[in-house]
Amino acid sequence: MKKYILAFGLVIIVIFSIMLTGCSHTKEDENKVMQFLNEVYGKESYIVQKDSKHKHHYLVKLKQYSELEFTVTVSHQPFTSPYIWSDFNEVFSEHAIKKFKASKDLGADKLEYLDPEFIYSTKVSSLKELKISYDKLVNFIDFISEKYPIIVDTGLLDIRLNVSGITLKGDVESETKYFDICKAKNRKLTIKSYEEIYNELASKIKTQSQSSKGLVFKASTGRAFSLGGDTFEDCLYKGLKPKDFDAKKLKKIILKPGEMSDIYTFESTDNYHDVNIKLQAKNLTSSPCSLYDAIIVKADITGSKTISIGSTSIELEFDKRREWIDPYKALKISPPKTNEELKKGVSYKNIRVRFEKYNYWEGIKKVTLTSEQ
């Protein structure tokens, strides 16, 4: 019983101490708030008053922007040092966006503030259309600089451009591209020019339409491949590096209709993922074509810890600490039963799949995927 009384007493003491500490912070917090306002916005540049609803909050108006009011307080959290909290960023950013949208038509583009940066999102089908959206974004930067320079002075005008609708070589579908367009530091702006964006994208634009017959697969490093959909050139943009061959020299290789290419190996670019992907392409057209335009129809994957085939993710490494599912079972297909299946793989959708196990321990040594088109 004495132990419970002692524990209860300690709890009361702690609570009482916290209450006293909170009371003692009032004047100290007020000084911290004033110091913060003076350092960030300048002395006599603001009007401040206590929030009648929240006694530890201060309502602030900058004299240059008297129509806007934001909150400042000192936050006290357990086990951390007190710090200044303010909603200045949200108040000024959202207000500036609202005013800009009222005067400019963004069309289908989207502009928003997601702490800690502005996000401008656009969906375009060409670099020419992207230029139109880029110019609108620059108009917003000019608008902020003229009407709300405080946003620049406080280092708040960081802007990211999200671009969708443009498919690049290496993409298996339209993917969103991200560009840091504007950075604010030391009261100055650094703006990425449209020419920089154009030069980055122009040579990577996918010129061939993506085949709907391709089946997507992905190893534990690099990007996703579309077997039966990607061209050989697409594979040069998958985040892997050519092994023992010069990619530029291959561009001159011409394949006859129906001809298979040599086998080319791509490997991971870091020492932590010892993954090799051997690829073979085929000219699926009725005319001679460059190796770059041939479609990949076979892939051997070794060294990968996992592989995704379609929407199914498969563990290739055996780990006795958790249940390991046989890859064929994961795909809901039967293991090889005939000599042909043992050699060529088991049919799965529009490809054949073959998993080769290690000889002396559990796990998958190699995965072979072959297009049946």
Buried (B, 14 or more C-beta within 10 A) or exposed (E): EEEEEEEEEEEEEEEEEEEEEEEEBEEEBBEBBBEBBEEBBEEEEBEEEEEEEEEBBBBBBBEEBEEBBBBBBBEBEEEEEEEBEBBBBEBBBEBBBEBBEEEEEBEEBEBEBEEEBBBBBBBBEEBEBBBEBBEBBBBBBEBBBEBBEBBBBBBBBBBBBBBEBBBBBBBBEBBEBEBEBBBBEEEEBEBBEBEEBBEEBEEBEBEBEBBEBBBBBBBBBBBBBBBBBBBBBBBBBBEBEBEEEEBEEBBEBEBEEEBBBEEBBBBBEEEEBEBBBBBBBBBBEEEEBBBBBBBBBBBBBBBBBBBBBEEEEBBBEEEEEEEBEEBBEBBEBEEBEEEEBEEBBBEBEEBBBBBEBEEEEEBBEBBBBBBBB
